[in-house]
Amino acid sequence: MFVLLDANIQESIKNKTIEKMKNYAQTYCSTDFERDLTINSNIFAEWRYFHEGNTNTVNYQFIINFMKATFDVVLEERSK
């Protein structure tokens, strides 16, 4: 769903996520963001059916920071 967003909004979320992730990994970059986004792209469905034996690991730090970055961008967009 991320790719359906306006390119400017995608870039803002990406940059804010990278900025937040650098608090945990100083070398975190665009390549890391793309990898984490891909790895976690179906996480909701995987968690929803966890009881069926799904044991995939999750990068909680990425998920939290991605959510915070998205929230920040939404607030910025609403104030325009």
Helices and strands as residue ranges (DSSP letters): G 2-4, H 7-21, H 30-39, H 43-48, G 50-52, H 60-78
